[in-house]
Amino acid sequence: MNKLYVLIGVPGSGKSTWVSRQFWAKDCAYVSTDKFVDAYAHETGRTYSEVFKDIMPKAVDMMTAEVIEARKKGKDIIWDQTSTSIASRLRKFNMLPDYYKIAVVFPTPEKEELARRLKSRPGKGIPDSVVEQMVFDLEMEPPTQKEGFDEIWYT
């Protein structure tokens, strides 16, 4: 059975860094809107923040196409997004109902550390209110097996 690894955590919690350190991940399809937003920003000579609103709908479409292609090829998938709400996780489950679903949960850093990490990403600003909402969503709706995960890993 194919596996779906849903990375769950706020921006700056270490999701992308974690993936880069997993030797087994190289054989998985890695899907994320960030890679499309980053590439578009680079191509246009602008920052992530400057292009985010313009490119995000297309980035979602491109990421969805990657998910569909990975499913057709029978690949395991690492889905790197915040996924802090049950609704966002359910959308992923609906696309891959026959996959074995693993939540990979990243703890939210202390407020000062999170602010430091987010500040260290020039051109990739996220409004405090958006980050606070993500933190709240994750605290109120932590992943559970009841919602459909087969396993839950804590980093």
N, C-alpha and C positions, 0 to 999 in steps of 0.2 A: 504494500500500500504506500502511495506517495505521501510525503510529509509536507505540511505547511507550518512554517515557523513564523508566528506573528510577533514581531518585536513591539513591546508595549512600554512606553515611557515618554516623558516630556522631552522637548528639545534640550540637548545638553546633558542627557542622562547617560550617554555612552553607547547608544544602539549601534551606530555606524562603526565606531571604534571596535566594539565587540565583534561584529561580523568580520572586520579586517583581520582579526586574530584567530579566527576559526579555520584551521587547515581544511576541514571537511567541507566548508562552505563554498569552495571553488567549484564544486560539482553541482551546486544548486543554482536555480534561476534567482537572481537578486533583483527584486522589484522595489522601486521607490520613486516618488515624484521628484524628490530632491535632485536626483542625477540629471533629470531633464531640465529643471529650472537652472541648476548650476551650469549645464552645458549652454543653454540659451543665453544666460548672463555673460558667459565667457565669449561666445560668438559675437555678441552685440557690444561688448566692451562696457557693460553695465554691471551693477551689483545684483545679487540675488534679490534683495529687497526692492530694487527698482523695477525688476521684471516680474516679480511674483504674481501680481494681480492679472497681468496680461497673459502670462504663459500657463498659469495653473490649470485652467480648464483643458488645454491641450495636453499638458503633462499628465493629467489624470487619464485622458484618453489613451495616450501612449503607454502608460503604465498598465492600463487595463488590457491593451493589445499584447503586452508582454506576458501578462498572466495567462491569457487565453492560449498564446503560443506555447508557453511552458507546460500548460495542462495537456495540450495536444501531443507534446513530445514526452509526456510522462515524467517530467522533472519535479524534483522536490523544489519548494519555493521558500525563499526567505523574504518576508514582506516587511520592509523597513519604513514604517510610518509611526506616528505617535500612538494611534489606536487606543486612546485613553477612555473612550466611551464604548458601552456595549453596542450601540447602534453602528459605530464604525467597524467594530469587529464582526458584527453580523453580516455586513455587506461583503466582507471577505469570505466568510463561511458560505454565503449564498453562491459565490462564484466557484467555490471548490468543495461541494458537498461531500464528495467521496474521499477527500484527503484526511489523513490523520493529523489532527490539529494540536500544535504545541505552542503555548504562550511562553514567551521569553520576556520576563518582567524585569525592568530596570528601576531600581529605587530612585526616588526623586532626591537629588542632592539637597543639602541644607541651603537655605535661601541665599546666603552670601556666596557659597560655592557655585550654585546655579547661576547667579548673576555674573560671577567671574567667568564661568565657562561660556555663557552666552555673549558676553562682551568680547571674548577672545576670537569671535568669529566675525571679522570685519565685513561689512556690507550685507550681513545676514541678520538684520534686526527683527526682533519679534516683539510686538507691543506687550508690555507687562500684563495688561488685562487678558490677553490671549493666553499667555503662559499660566497665569493664575487660574483661568478657566480649565485649562488642561490638567493642572495639578488637582483642582477640585474634582473634575470628572473622574480621574484615576482613583482618588481617595474614596469617592462615593460609589464607583463601579469597578472595583478590582476584578480581574479576570477570575472566572470560576469554571469548574467542570460542568456545573449546571447549565451554563450558557452555551456549552458545546466543546470546550477544550478536552482533549484526551489526556494531556499532560500539562503541567504548569512548572516552568523552571524559573527560579529566582537567581539573578546574577549577583 
